[in-house]
Amino acid sequence: MTVKNAFYAQSGGVTAVINASAAGVIETARQHPDRIGKVYAGRNGIIGALTEDLIDTSLESAENIAALRHTPSGAFGSCRYKLKSLEANRAEYERLIEVFKAHNIGYFFYNGGGDSADTCLKVSQLAETMGYPIQAIHVPKTVDNDLPITDCCPGFGSVAKYVATSIREAGYDVASMSATSTKVFILEVMGRHAGWITAACGLASEAEGEAPHILLFPEIDFDEATFLARVDECVKTHGYCVIGVSEGIKNKDGKFLSESGLTDAFGHAQLGGVAPTIANLVREKLGYKYHWAVADYLQRAARHIASKVDVEQAYALGQAAVRIALDGKNAIMPAIRRLEDAPYSWDIIEAPLSEVANVEKFMPRDFITEDGFHITEACRQYLSPLIQGEDIPPFKNGLPDYVRLQNLPVERKLAPFKV
């Protein structure tokens, strides 16, 4: 049987566990030298393929690849770059085939979210549209937890654990100071259209009066008067109010409260920070002293408090991607299927990329309380298993001991290509 090399790349916003998926792919590929030669990683995602900027992972020790499992961020660099259609930019696809041919690449593993699934689907169609045989498998990843079919997305469980922990700890702080100081604290978390991360903040509130008291979801239109009345009631009842807010909340006209007027590389509106907007509203209308924080990169980089379940799933999906490719399949995403809530059990199924690409999974309405300000028991039952267990990285000199790979380049064989 012909031995082909594999291409692996990371795409979109990185997570605390995307490198665990990379380890799953690379370690599993190394177990099949009769089928897979080398695993080449794209430096900075699909851009590495287009520019022939490849990394030879076979030059990394087994110890360093294993250490990826506990190292956050993207070990090979990521990108926000979406392939256009074949009709719109045929040159990109011709370039991919040129690079794949030059380096004997027959397997394509793309580790990312919804836009990455779309890119992977387009690459999977190269055989049909341009006559080049390639097996493209999408490895799911997104802190937003908004991919369809899969029970959850690798990266989300660890973000969920981080924000629930952070808002609980901040809640204790505010409670202790509220008599003479801060009355309102606002934590802004990621989530453009789907409120999964905001919902995870709600796990910290396990009894009446515990923080967070109010959650603001992108699925629920923001109503200023109703919100302010709830904040005022909360402060008068409990002495303080802790709020978890999604970056993507909108008003009844569908406009982001934090829209900056800029767009990102995918054409999405660049969001400019909703926490200070909410905080100023509280100050101007209610006069309460406040503090706010934006979790931003901290929430997705926090490997020190990663969910053990999340790490295990991220690694397993990397393994499964290679097995699916070795089975001769194409245009597939390995996905998590929940078997039981308690004790949580799951397995891996195969999702067709045609049903994944460009599809977003939003919070079900029955996961949000009727008043729109918190999570229901059904949501808690869904979320709770995903943050279970700790997978503590090794520490050295009091700090997490993460790995930095050599990332040695593969010799270029082709003329330069401008992206």
Disulfide bonds with the S-S distance in Angstrom:
none
